[in-house]
Amino acid sequence: MKKNISVLLALLLFAVCALPTLAARESESFGAYEHVFIIGVDGAGGFFKQADTPAFDRIFASGAVNYAARAETVTISAENWGAILCGVSSFTHGIDNGLAASVERSGEVACPTVFSLARKAFPNAELASYVNWEPINHGIIESDIGVLKETRDTDEEVTDAICDYFNGGAKPTLFFVQLDSVDHAGHEYGCESEEYIKQIEIVDGLIGRIYDAISDNGLMENGLFIVTSDHGHTPHGGHGGTSRTESEVTVAAAGGTIVSGGVLDKDTRNRDVAAIALYALGLERPAHMTARIPAELFQNTEGEKRSAGKDIRELIALGLPAIAPVSWSGFTPALYVTALACGLAVLLFAAATAIRAAMKKRGALGLLVFLLVLLSAVTGTYASRLFIIWDNLLLYAVIDAIFLLCVSGVIMCAAYAYRGFAFRGAKRTACTAVLSLFLAAEPYEIVVLAINTLIHHGTRPTYSITLSAFVQMALVAAALLVTMRSLRSKNK
């Protein structure tokens, strides 16, 4: 009897001691899921928070959400969908809209998608991608790894096809969706419009349908459901810059081991979706991947420190944002270094001019040259950045005009400082030359302003674009008038 009691006590003690271990195993997230569902809403940014989204709220009531995660530095679709699916920065994977649309991705690639990694780990797994924007299936997800790819013309048609797919008994290990209508609303109406928010609310209903189709077929019992966006929009409509409304995105996750009410840490990026998906399926990440597991996502899992990666553009964007280009599109590291070298040379020239003028007892003139150089450097560096941050084209036009006037003033003052000591006519000659330079540069600036704005900020001229162009053309007219009066006076 005593022996039986001793055995029972020993078993009870073992059970009590084992409970924490068993609980930890039950909440262990690495490899805890058989299915991962990634729902991407193009152009929605972080605006789920502003919209009435009953389906989203229901799905993630016990999940983890961050409405202010970060998109890639270049807030364009392919750059971000590539980052989300490859787990690296857009600088590293090198995919843009043009490449995604025109070049099929296949074979061994430097930055494989999570689909490719899942295929290698699970040779017989079912993998599927349903999109509205065809370039994702064509030029981002590899074409030779056995992924079921479907494209439909509208979000509603995509959703109908998805529901039919799951109701037909499909059980994908990895499933990706891209819905595109919110991005269209953003381009047409801007992120502060009722139409844009209304479209998010419509898509919320579609997300609810997709989730219910998955859940009703028993796949959420061992499934992880993720919703993310690639980028946001400006108030005027469009994207591509680094303003808050363009670069803040939503990342949300719901599943059995997700922290209930978790608020993913502030370093969360949409590219982290790749790391989250692999972790949930129990797959190790490749060494090149810079996606990470955010804090307050998985239970009993601490947030990871992000690897900066090896691309110099990402290092500059993260470490030196004040002097990094607003967009690295077409801006190579070599060109960046060359621009910095040229800027340093100009500053040294300005300093030498100031010293020479001081030696000739014209210190005020030399100081003016140096200050104009500094002002032109600051305005040239921050004209586009201020425009992106404040989304004010008129402000951009004015600052850009100030930049050109400063450059003109530097040339004029420098010419007078060096030649004006000996030649009285140098001042007038320099002034005429500089005004001619300004006259030639301004039309170019107007064209660049219009093209860049129409490409990145919508497809139709807005009041702000028209007003900005008017300001710059007024400056051209003023420069032309002064130049003609100067030449007329000289001829007399």
LOMI-680166 format. One record per residue (C-alpha): residue in three letters; x, y, z. Coordinates in steps of 0.25 Angstrom, whole numbers, plus 2048, in hexadecimal, padded with zeros to 3 digits. Layout:
// residues N
AlaXYZ
...
// end
This chain:
// residues 492
Met800800800
Lys80B80A804
Lys8128067F7
Asn8068097EF
Ile8058167F6
Ser81381A7F3
Val8128167E4
Leu80581F7E3
Leu80C82B7EA
Ala8188297E1
Leu80F8297D5
Leu8088367DA
Leu81583D7DD
Phe81A8397CF
Ala80D83F7C9
Val80E84C7D1
Cys81C84E7CC
Ala81984A7BE
Leu80D8547BD
Pro8168607B9
Thr81E8597AF
Leu8118537A9
Ala80B8617A8
Ala8178677A2
Arg81785C797
Glu80885E795
Ser80B86D792
Glu81886B78B
Ser81687277E
Phe82286D775
Gly81C86376C
Ala80E864773
Tyr806866767
Glu80385E75B
His7FD869753
Val801878751
Phe7F788174A
Ile7FD88F745
Ile7F3899741
Gly7F88A673A
Val7F08B2738
Asp7F78BB72E
Gly7F88CA732
Ala7F18C973F
Gly7FD8CD747
Gly7F98CF756
Phe7EB8D4753
Phe7E38C7758
Lys7E38CF766
Gln7DB8DB75F
Ala7D18D2759
Asp7C58CA75E
Thr7CA8BC75D
Pro7C28B2764
Ala7C88A675E
Phe7D68AA760
Asp7D38AE76F
Arg7CC8A0771
Ile7D789876B
Phe7E289F773
Ala7DB8A1780
Ser7E4897786
Gly7F089A77D
Ala7FB8A477B
Val7FB8B0773
Asn8048BC76F
Tyr7FD8C7767
Ala80A8CF766
Ala8148C4761
Arg81E8C9756
Ala81E8C7747
Glu82A8C673F
Thr8318D473C
Val82C8D472E
Thr81D8D3730
Ile81A8CC723
Ser8128BF721
Ala81C8B571C
Glu8278BA725
Asn81E8B7731
Trp8178AA72C
Gly8258A5729
Ala82A8A9737
Ile81E8A273D
Leu820895736
Cys82F895736
Gly83289B744
Val83C8A473F
Ser83D8B373C
Ser8398B872E
Phe8478BC72B
Thr84B8AE72D
His8418A6725
Gly8418B171A
Ile8338AF715
Asp82B8BB710
Asn81E8BC709
Gly8248BC6FB
Leu82C8AF6FE
Ala8218A8705
Ala8178AB6F9
Ser8218A76EE
Val82B89D6F3
Glu82688F6F8
Arg82E88B705
Ser83387C705
Gly83F874707
Glu849876712
Val847885717
Ala84F88C721
Cys84388F72A
Pro839884729
Thr82B88672E
Val82587F73A
Phe81E87772F
Ser82B87272A
Leu83086F738
Ala82386873C
Arg82485F72F
Lys83285A733
Ala82E857741
Phe82085173D
Pro82284B72F
Asn81384672E
Ala80D852735
Glu80185A72F
Leu80586872C
Ala7FC873726
Ser7FC882722
Tyr7EF88971E
Val7F189871A
Asn7EB8A3713
Trp7F88A970E
Glu7FF89F705
Pro80D8A3706
Ile80E89D714
Asn80B88F70E
His813892702
Gly820899706
Ile821897716
Ile81C889719
Glu82587F712
Ser81E878706
Asp82586A707
Ile822866715
Gly814861714
Val80C86C71A
Leu7FD86D715
Lys7FC87B710
Glu7EE88270D
Thr7EC890708
Arg7DE897708
Asp7DA8A4703
Thr7D38A970F
Asp7D58A771E
Glu7C78A171F
Glu7CA897714
Val7D789471C
Thr7CF891728
Asp7C5889721
Ala7D088071B
Ile7D687F729
Cys7C987A730
Asp7C7870725
Tyr7D586B727
Phe7D4869736
Asn7C6863735
Gly7CB85972B
Gly7D4853735
Ala7E185A733
Lys7EB85A73F
Pro7F786273B
Thr803863743
Leu80687173F
Phe7FB87A738
Phe7FD889733
Val7F289372F
Gln7F48A1729
Leu7E88AA728
Asp7EA8B7720
Ser7DD8BF720
Val7E28C872C
Asp7EE8CC725
His7E58D1719
Ala7DD8D9723
Gly7E98DF729
His7EF8E371B
Glu7E18E9717
Tyr7DD8F0724
Gly7E88F172E
Cys7EA8EA73C
Glu7E18F5743
Ser7D58F373A
Glu7C88EC73E
Glu7C98E4731
Tyr7D78DE736
Ile7D28DA744
Lys7C58D573E
Gln7CD8CB735
Ile7D58C6741
Glu7C88C3747
Ile7C38BC73B
Val7D08B373B
Asp7CE8B1749
Gly7C28A9746
Leu7CA8A173B
Ile7D489E746
Gly7C989974F
Arg7C4890744
Ile7D288A741
Tyr7D4888750
Asp7C7881752
Ala7C9878746
Ile7D687474C
Ser7D087275A
Asp7C486B756
Asn7CC86074F
Gly7D485E75C
Leu7E1864758
Met7E386F763
Glu7E486476D
Asn7F3863769
Gly7F386F761
Leu7FA87D762
Phe7F288975B
Ile7FA895757
Val7F58A2751
Thr7FF8AC74C
Ser8008B8742
Asp80B8BC739
His80A8CB73A
Gly8018D773D
His7FD8E3735
Thr7FF8F2736
Pro7F38FB738
His7F38FF72A
Gly7F48F1725
Gly8008E9721
His80D8E3728
Gly81B8E1726
Gly8218EA731
Thr8248E973F
Ser8188F1746
Arg8118EB752
Thr8058E874A
Glu80D8E173F
Ser8168D9748
Glu80E8D5753
Val8078C7751
Thr7FF8BD759
Val8048B075D
Ala7FB8A7765
Ala7FB898769
Ala7F188E76F
Gly7F3880773
Gly7F487677F
Thr80287B785
Ile80088A781
Val80189478D
Ser7F2899790
Gly7F28A878E
Gly8018A878A
Val8068B5784
Leu8128B177B
Asp81E8BA77F
Lys8218C7777
Asp82C8C176F
Thr8228B7768
Arg8238B8759
Asn81A8B174F
Arg8258A974A
Asp8258A2758
Val81989A753
Ala82289174C
Ala82A88E759
Ile81C88C760
Ala817882755
Leu82487A755
Tyr82587A765
Ala816875766
Leu81986A75C
Gly826866763
Leu82F86A758
Glu83D87075B
Arg83F87D754
Pro84B87F74A
Ala85788774F
His854892745
Met84689574A
Thr8448A2752
Ala83689F756
Arg83489D765
Ile82A89876F
Pro8248A4776
Ala8228A5785
Glu8148A378A
Leu81089977F
Phe81388B783
Gln811886791
Asn81D883799
Thr82688978E
Glu82E89678F
Gly82F8A0784
Glu83C89E77B
Lys8468A9778
Arg8468AC769
Ser8528A9760
Ala8558B6758
Gly8598AE74C
Lys8648B0743
Asp85F8BA738
Ile8658C873A
Arg8588CF737
Glu8518C8742
Leu85C8CB74C
Ile85B8DA748
Ala84C8DA748
Leu84C8D4756
Gly8598DB75C
Leu8598E9754
Pro84B8EC751
Ala84D8FB751
Ile8568FB745
Ala8518EE73E
Pro8498F0731
Val83A8F1733
Ser8398E6729
Trp8448DD724
Ser83D8DA717
Gly8488DB70D
Phe8528E0717
Thr85E8D6718
Pro8688D6723
Ala8738DB71A
Leu86A8E7715
Tyr8678EA724
Val8768EB728
Thr8798F371B
Ala86E8FD71F
Leu8748FE72D
Ala882900728
Cys87D90B71E
Gly87591272A
Leu882912732
Ala88A917727
Val880923725
Leu881926734
Leu890926734
Phe88F930728
Ala886939730
Ala88F93973B
Ala89B93C733
Thr89394772C
Ala88F94D73A
Ile89E94D73E
Arg8A2953731
Ala89895E732
Ala89C961741
Met8AB96273C
Lys8A696D732
Lys89E97473D
Arg89196F737
Gly88E966743
Ala87F969742
Leu87E964734
Gly886957737
Leu87D955743
Leu87195773A
Val87694C730
Phe87894273B
Leu86A944741
Leu864943733
Val86B936731
Leu86693173E
Leu85893573C
Ser85892F72E
Ala85D922734
Val85392273E
Thr847925735
Gly84C91C72A
Thr84D910734
Tyr84091373B
Ala837918730
Ser83290B72C
Arg83290673A
Leu82991173F
Phe82090F734
Ile81F900737
Ile81D903746
Trp81390E745
Asp80D90A738
Asn80D918733
Leu81091A725
Leu81092A726
Leu81A929731
Tyr823920729
Ala82292A71D
Val826936726
Ile83292E72C
Asp83692971F
Ala836937719
Ile83E93C725
Phe848931723
Leu84A936714
Leu84B944718
Cys856941723
Val85E939718
Ser85D94570F
Gly86194E71A
Val86D94671D
Ile87294670F
Met86F95570E
Cys87695871B
Ala88294F719
Ala88495570B
Tyr884963711
Ala88D95F71C
Tyr897959713
Arg896962707
Gly88F96F70C
Phe89C973713
Ala8A2976705
Phe8969786FC
Arg88B9816FF
Gly88297B6F4
Ala88396D6FB
Lys87796F704
Arg86E9726F8
Thr8739676F0
Ala87295D6FB
Cys8649626FE
Thr85F9606F0
Ala8669526EF
Val85F94E6FC
Leu8519536F8
Ser85394B6EB
Leu85793F6F3
Phe84A9406FB
Leu8429436EF
Ala8479366E9
Ala84692D6F6
Glu8389316FA
Pro83092B6EE
Tyr83891E6F1
Glu83491F700
Ile8259216FC
Val8259146F2
Val82C90C6FD
Leu822911708
Ala81690D6FF
Ile81B9006FA
Asn81F8FB708
Thr81390070E
Leu80A8F9704
Ile8128EC705
His8128EB714
His8068F3719
Gly7FB8F0710
Thr7F78F0701
Arg7F08FE700
Pro7F590C703
Thr7F0911710
Tyr7EE920715
Ser7FB91F71C
Ile80391A710
Thr7FD925707
Leu800930712
Ser80E92B713
Ala81192B704
Phe80B939704
Val81593E70F
Gln821938707
Met81C93E6FA
Ala81A94B701
Leu82994B705
Val82D9476F7
Ala8259546F2
Ala82C95C6FC
Ala83A9576F8
Leu83795A6EA
Leu8329686EC
Val83E96B6F4
Thr8489656EA
Met84296D6DE
Arg84297A6E6
Ser8519776E9
Leu8549746DB
Arg84D9806D6
Ser8549896E0
Lys8619836DB
Asn85E9866CD
Lys85B9946CF
// end
